[in-house]
Amino acid sequence: MATQLSVIFDETGSASPDINITEVVEPFSVLVNSDTNNYTIGGAAIAGSTGLTKSGDSVLTLTGHNTYGGLTTVNAGTLALTGGSLSNSSVNVAVGASFTEDSRMGKYNS
């Protein structure tokens, strides 16, 4: 299990990146900060006590069944929960930002 790294997704790299997590990870923190790159993160879970912060005007789509226990914060743009879950995380959405979920599949604590 990969653990205790700070993970940052930003404007560098691919213009439409898809991230497939191949084993459960427990990073120290996860930050997605992008105005133009729409990220999709799926596969194995993001777990542990970490939280996730979404900043920038882009869309972040989560498709994995994540079990991390820290706060999910949407400062800007959109966080879309599509077929995945945030079973142990509360979601805080700033004014002007958005959170959407596929209500047939997604689960989160509000």
Secondary structure, DSSP 8 states (H G I E B T S, - for coil): -EES-EEEE-SSS-SS-EEEE-S-EE-SEEEEE-SS--EEEEES-B-TT--EEEESSSEEEE-SEE---S-EEE-SSEEEE-S-EEEEEEEEE-TT-EEEE-TTT-EEE-
